Amino acid sequence: MPPTEEHPVTPAPPRDDTRTLATVAHTAFFLLLGASVARFLLRHPGEPRTPWVIALSVTLALLYVLGPALGAAPTRRRLLWFGLVVTTWVVLVVLAPSFAWCAVPLFFTALRTLPPRAAIVLVALLTAFVVTAQLQLSKSFDPNLLLAPPAVAALATAVFVHMERQAQAQRALIDDLIRTRRELAATERREGTLAERQRLSMEIHDTLAQNLSSQQMLLQAADRTWDTDPATARGHVRTATGIAAHGLAEARRLVHDLAPSELADGAGLAEALRSLDAGPDIEVRFHLEGVPAPLPDRVQSALLRIAQGALANVREHSGARTAALTLSFLGDQVVLDIADDGHGFSEPRTDADGRGHGLPAMRARVRQLGGTLTIESTPGEGTVLSAAIPLEPAP
């Protein structure tokens, strides 16, 4: 998952091969500097320039030691430092040409410190200076002294440029991976938000909206019979009050993302289905078939919501007088059938006000659990809705 709050992205540590190259370059510089000092003292003992050569060698060593502390970025301080190193080395080579080979580690330092074009130009100048110094040391013309330094410089430059290009490609790849990770995290957040919105919309439709619809029908019925049959009207009002209290409990549980209130306090799915009704004019019957088995909470919740939505459709659309709920345990699956004796339909209908959310919500719930939803209806012969959800085999 995405640089997100849960998975922050931390900067990658320096590459091991870069550190190794720097260590090798530093070690080679001090070895070459020490060998050059020893060679000068052995071949030129007691010369007047000896104190200057030793002082410049110590100065060059101290300056080179300060380099890592300034970092690898081409800042003004590092450019000034590198200028002092090159100047000290040039003066030292003028006094003692045997120090010329110390330029090889300086090639890498130049390539790491300066822009590519400036670094290549400086490497070429240093190489020319090395060739000149080596020719001064030779008593006769030696082609190796003319060709070896440029070959070494070209090889060092090519190796460094190749490694730098590989490092840039790797950094670009890492940037792409980080960007892709962030995009995936953003996509997952969007999908999670949409899934949660869909879940809440289904919960609201199957609970609060249906409760409000029932209250509206009861209150309308009470209003029609208030003058002619006050006792019946008051009964409708009391029933509407009970539904309102139930809806309030459902709203509180939705806020806290709890199970349906009918399943609270350890009540089973069968008891919850047995307590459902479809309004004052529809008789609801419940049947249990098979040996009940423990069901996961999400399966119980989904089947209860499907039953509530189906009964709401029966109440609002079917014109039925009776509805039957049948919960069947078939071993490898649990099946809930909702049948009514209403007028049926040839195609699933959509509410006149454009809601039409009941059946899609049921299909979504069943699909999330890997089940199937089937609807059989014939005009004038009622409707049967069946939700089948597979169960994991008992251990």
Stockholm file with secondary structure:
# STOCKHOLM 1.0

chainA/1-395         MPPTEEHPVTPAPPRDDTRTLATVAHTAFFLLLGASVARFLLRHPGEPRTPWVIALSVTLALLYVLGPALGAAPTRRRLLWFGLVVTTWVVLVVLAPSFAWCAVPLFFTALRTLPPRAAIVLVALLTAFVVTAQLQLSKSFDPNLLLAPPAVAALATAVFVHMERQAQAQRALIDDLIRTRRELAATERREGTLAERQRLSMEIHDTLAQNLSSQQMLLQAADRTWDTDPATARGHVRTATGIAAHGLAEARRLVHDLAPSELADGAGLAEALRSLDAGPDIEVRFHLEGVPAPLPDRVQSALLRIAQGALANVREHSGARTAALTLSFLGDQVVLDIADDGHGFSEPRTDADGRGHGLPAMRARVRQLGGTLTIESTPGEGTVLSAAIPLEPAP
#=GR chainA/1-395 SS CCBTTTBCCCCCCCCHHHHHHHHHHHHHHHHHHHHHHHHHHHHSTTCTTHHHHHHHHHHHHHHHHHTGGGCSSCCHHHHHHHHHHHHHHHHHHHHCGGGGGGHHHHHHHHHHHSCHHHHHHHHHHHHHHHHHHHHHHCSSCCHHHHHHHHHHHHHHHHHHHHHHHHHHHHHHHHHHHHHHHHHHHHHHHHHHHHHHHHHHHHHHIIIIIHHHHHHHHHHHHHHHHTTTCHHHHHHHHHHHHHHHHHHHHHHHHHHTTCCCGGGGGGCCHHHHHHTCCCCTTCEEEEEEESCCCCCCHHHHHHHHHHHHHHHHHIIIIICCSEEEEEEEECSSEEEEEEEECSCCCSSCCCCTTSCCCHHHHHHHHHHHTTCEEEEEECTTSCEEEEEEEECCCCC
#=GC SS_cons         CCBTTTBCCCCCCCCHHHHHHHHHHHHHHHHHHHHHHHHHHHHSTTCTTHHHHHHHHHHHHHHHHHTGGGCSSCCHHHHHHHHHHHHHHHHHHHHCGGGGGGHHHHHHHHHHHSCHHHHHHHHHHHHHHHHHHHHHHCSSCCHHHHHHHHHHHHHHHHHHHHHHHHHHHHHHHHHHHHHHHHHHHHHHHHHHHHHHHHHHHHHHIIIIIHHHHHHHHHHHHHHHHTTTCHHHHHHHHHHHHHHHHHHHHHHHHHHTTCCCGGGGGGCCHHHHHHTCCCCTTCEEEEEEESCCCCCCHHHHHHHHHHHHHHHHHIIIIICCSEEEEEEEECSSEEEEEEEECSCCCSSCCCCTTSCCCHHHHHHHHHHHTTCEEEEEECTTSCEEEEEEEECCCCC
//
